[in-house]
Amino acid sequence: MRTKLKEVSGIDWFDGAVMNCSWTGPLLSSILTHTSLSLPESAYDTAHVAFACYQTPTQEDKWYGASVPLSRAMDPDAGIILALQMNGKPLSPNHGAPVRVVTPGIAGARSVKWLDRVTVQMSESENFYQRHDYKILPPEAGTAEEAEEWWDRVGALQEMPINSVVATPAADSRVYLDKNGEIEVKGYALPSGSDGPIVKVEVSTDDGTSWQEAELLESKEAHGVELKWAWCLWQAKVRIEKGSGRKVLSRATDKSGNTQEACPEWNLRGIAYNGYGEASGLEVV
């Protein structure tokens, strides 16, 4: 958002803040089912499951924590697990050993590493990063001072929006037309929250006037299970005019019909940006 719209109060993650791997561990819903929860189901939408790590102080708090709605945690189809393995091997310290939460489709800030405690409670986590960060504030919260009146009025970011990225060619690079006057474009796409899998990716070289459907390289199933959380790799051969300052755009659509828009509304923290994927500043020769 900083580069496309205007200044934000946040870190530039660009296109690299994503990973796609295989996690192994018990479902959180199974663990909670075997505890002595005494809440009526009517409370599931307001109660939260909170995760806490007390291993080290953070920049803004003495510990790190996050939470998700209890209704989401109790849904086995939501796929929330306490991960013990990553890609078939025990978790490494960098990835949260000995146990971490994995919340597919939900902002990574909720996937707490080095997990010390899981709590079922009637309110969301009290941690700074749940209460005063990772929230899509309205445009009128234009400064840190103006944001103060909004933090407790806006819900914490949970599900991530649909997104796609043009990985090849890289922005500001030189690309060469083949004998057919085309270039190869590659990237990845992510569905919205639990609405996957990705079913279509389109590519444009005329600033969105026309679109060409790309080839999806990833299967939508594995071992008979729908990969609704996973990213989808894609590729396309597209025609593009020679010259400098050329641009390639991508937009994705998931199984539930969510489609990327050209640009989202600005927010102070610059989070959940999901405008068209883009490789700009290309020199085509």
N, C-alpha and C positions, 0 to 999 in steps of 0.2 A: 504493500500500500504506500510505503514511503516513496518508492520510485514511480508508481503509476498515478497516485492521487495527491497526497500531501504528507507532510511529516507526521510520524507516529512516535509514541513512547514505547519502544520495544526493540527487539533484536531482529536483524535481517536473517531469516532462515533461508530465503530464496527457495530453490527447488529440491534441496537435499535433506529436509527434515522428515524422512520417511524410511522405514525398513520393512522388508517382507521376508518372513521366515516361519519356521514351524515351531510352535510352543507345545510343551507337554506338561500336564499337571492336572490336579483334580478341579472339577467345576466348583466354583464358589457356591452355586446354588445347592449342590450336593452336601457341602460342608454345613451350610446354614440350615438345611433341612434336618440334619442330625443334631442340631443344637436345641436348646429349650426356648426358642422364640415364643413369646407370649403375646405378640402383636396381632390384632385382627387384620384380615386382608385389606380392609378399608383404609388401613394406615400405611399400606405399602407404597402408595404414591407420594406420601409426604415424608416418610422415614428414609434415612440414608444408611448405606454401609460405608463406614469411614476406614481409611487405611493410613497407618502412621509409621514413619521411620524416625527414630531418635538417635541415629548413629552420629550425626554431626550437625552443628548449627548451620542454617542457611543464611543467605544474604539478608533476608527480611524477617526471619523467624528463628526460634530456637530449635525447630524440628521441621520435618517436611510431611505434609499430609494432603489427602484429597478424599473425595467421596463420590459415590454414584447413588442414584435412587434405589431403594430396596426392591422396587418392582423390577428394575432391570437386573439387579443382582440375583433375584430369585428365578429368573427366566432362563432355563437351560439352553434355549435357543440363542440367547445373547452371547454365549460363549465366553463369559468372564471366568478366568481360571487363576489359580495360584500356581504360577509356573515354576517348575523345578528343572526343566531342561529346555535347551534352545538348539534347534537343528539336531536333535538326537543325542546331545551331549549335556552334561551337567552345566548349569548356569555358571558363567565366569563372574568374578567380582565386578567387572565393569558393567555387566548386564543385570546385576541385582542379586547375586548369590548371597545366601542360599535359597531364598524364595522371594518372588516379586509378584505383583498383580499384573495381569494382562487384560486390558479392557478393549477388545476389538471394536472398531468403528467409533470409539470415543477418543477425545483428545488425549494425547500421550501423557499429559500432565497428571492424569488420573491413574496411570499405570505405575504405581509407587514401587520403587526398588528397595532392596534390603528391608523387607517388611518386618516390622516388630509387632504390630497389633492390628487386629480387625475388630471394629466395633459397630454394632447396630444401634442407631440412635435416632431421635425424632427430628434432628436438624442436620444440615450438611456440615462437613468438616469446618472447624474453627480456624484452620490454618490460613495464614496470610494468602497463600497462593490459590486457595479456593475462594476466599472472600474478597480479595482485592487484586485479583489478576485473572487472566484467562476468561474474561467476560467481554461480550460484544456490547459495548456501551453505545448509546445513541449518538448521532453526529453532534448534538448540542453539547455533549461532554467533550469539549475541544481542548481542554487543558487538564493537567493533573489536579488543579484546584477545583475546576468545575466537575471533575469526575467524582469528587468526594461524596456528593449528594446522590450519586447513582449506584455506587458499589452494592449497597444493601437492597436496591430496588430491581436489580437485574440478576437473572439466574446465571449460574456458572455454566460455561461452555461444556456441553457433553458431546453430542454427535458432531462429527466433522462433516463438512459439505463435500459434494462431489468435486473432483478435481482432475486435471490432466497436466502433463508436462511434456514439452518438446525437449528431448535430451540430445538428439542429433539432428541437424547440425547445432553446434553451440552458438550462442549469440555472438555477434561481432566477429564471425569467422569468415573465411573464404571458402566457397563451395563451387564445384565444377559440374556443369551440365553433362549428362551422358549423351550418347549418340541420338537418343530420342528427345533430347531437350528437357530431361527430368533430373531431379535430385532425389536421394533417399532420405526419408524423414523417419525418425524412431522416437519412442517415448514410453511413458507409462500413464495409467489412469487409475483413479481410486473412486469407489462408489461412495454414496452418501450414507454415513452411519451403517445401519443394518439393512440397507436397501439394495445391496448388490446381488449378483455380480454386475460388472460392467458389460453392457451388451453392444455398445457402439462407440467408436471414436471417429471423428471427422477432422479433416485437415483443410486449411484454406491458405492460399498464397495471394489473394486479392483483398486482404483486410476484411474478410468475412462476407464478401458479396456472394461468393459461391463456395460450396463445401464438397469435398471428396471423401468417401468413406475409406477408412484405413483397415488393414488386416489385423485382426486380433490374434496374438500369438499364444495366449494362455488359455488352457482348458477351463471351462466353467465348473468342472467337477473333478474330484479326486477320490478314488475308492468309493464312488457312489454318493459322496457328500458334496453339496454345492459350496463352492468357494466364494461365498458372498462377502467375505472380509478382505480377500486378497487383492493386491494390485493386479493390473492387467497390462502386459507389455504389448505394444502395437508398432506397426510399421506401414509405410506407404511410399509409393513413387509418385511424385507430383511435378507438374510443369510449373515453371517459374521464369519470369523474364530476367534477362541479364541486367546487371547494373548494381549500384551500391544502395545501401539503405533498404534492402529487401527484408520481408518479414514472413514467417510461417506461423500460423495459429493452429491450435488444436482445441476441440471441445468434446466432452465425453457425455454419454447417457447411460444410466444404470437400469437395472431390471424394473425398478419402480417408476421409471419415467423421469427421474431427476436429470436435468441437463444444465451444463454450465451456461452462465450468462456472460456477456462481454466483460462486465466489471461489477463487483459488489459495492455496497455502500461502505464508505469510510468509517472506521472506528479508531478510537485513540490508541489502543494497544496494537492495532494492525493485524489482528488475528483472524483466522478463517477466511483468508483471501482465496477466492476460487474463480477469478476471472479466467478468460481463455488462456491456455498454455501458449507460450510465445518464445520464438527465437528471432530476435530483431537485429538490425544492423548488419545483415548478411551482405557480403560482396559476392555476387553470382557471376561467374565467368565461363 
